[in-house]
């Protein structure tokens, strides 16, 4: 983990830090399992952000104004959230066309979240397909 990412993670309360670390691991795991190459990890808008070549940026954060959840953000001008809502209508809460809302006590290990991250990481090769090829 890059020092600036470690520094950011250290600012989160322990429950949020654990959930964010689990989702971070999931991003790297999905990229590796799908042969998507190196994950670029950086801070964008002060939030941990993840991108692979040919993908759409994934950001995530915890905010004290909404302390029971973390949010996984996707580029709002893509069809990602719209597609997630169609496929996984009841699996998540959503914040408009921006984010998946993940409760701190939810299991973020696999399943629908993994599939959503995969679609974001492959976005530019899927964007022409109905429901992003899901």
N, C-alpha and C positions, 0 to 999 in steps of 0.2 A: 504494500500500500504506500502510495506517495506521501511524503511528509505533510503536504497541505490537506490531503484527504484525512490522514490520521488526526491532524489538528482539528479539522471540522468535526469528525466523529467524536472527539473527546469533549466537545461542547454539548453533546446530547445527553439527556438522562439515560440511565442504564437500560431501561426497557426499550426505549426508542433506538438506542445504539445497537442493541441485540437484533431488533427487527430489521434495521437498515443493513446491518452486517449480513444477515441471512439473505436479504434481497440482493445485496452486492454479490455474494457468493453465487446466487442463482443466475445473475447476469453472466458472470464469467463461465459458469458451468454450461449454460445454454449456448454461449458462443463457441465453447470448445466442442461440445457434442455435435454441433452443426457445422464444424469446420469453417467458422466465420472469420478466423484470423485474430489478430491482436485487438484487444479491447483497449481503447483510449479512455483513460480515467482522468478526469480533471474537475475543477470547480467552474461551474457556469452559474452566474447570478448568485454566487456564494453557496451553491448546492452541489453535492456530489453528482457527477454526470458521466454517462457511459455511451460510447459510440464505437461501432465497427464500420469498416469501409462498406458502403452500400446500405447502411442502416440509417435509422432515424434516432436522434439523441434521446436517451432516457435519463431523466433527472429524478432525484428523490430527496425528500427532506421531512423533518419534523419541526413543527412550530409550536411555541408555547400557547398560542391562541387556540389551538386545537390539540390539546395534549394527549388525547387517547388514541390518536392515529398517526400514521405516516402517510405521505402521499407520493405516489409514483407518477411523475409528470411525463407527458408525451407532447410532441409538437402539435399545436392546436390546428395547424393548417393541413394536417394529414387526415386520412380516414381511419386512423387507428382507434381512437376512443369510440367513434361511431360503430366500427366493426366489433369492438369488444362488447359494446352494449347489445348488439344484435346476437352475438354468439353466447355471451355470458351475462345475460340480462340480470339474473338473480345471484350471480356469484360475487358481485362486488357492489359497493356504493361508488358512485362516480361524482367527480366535481366537474360539471359541465362537459366541455370537450377537451379538458386539460389533463385530468388525473384519475387514477384508480386510488381509492381510499382504502387503506389497509389498517385494520385495528391492531393495536400493539399486541393483543393476545391471540391474533389469528396465526395459523400455520402458513408461512409463506414459502414452504419448501418445494412445492411442485404444483402439478395440476394446471388450473386455468391461468394462474399468474405466470407460470413458466411458458405457456403457449403464447400469452400476450407479449412477454418479453421477446420471445422468438420472432413473432411477427414484426415487432419494432426493429429488431436487429437485422431483419431481412427486408425491410420495408421497400427499398427501391426496386427489388426484383419481384415484389408481390403486388405493388400498388395498382397494377393494371388488371389484376384478377378480381372477380367477384368475391366479396368477403375476404379479401387478401389471401385467397387460396385455402381458407380454412374449410 
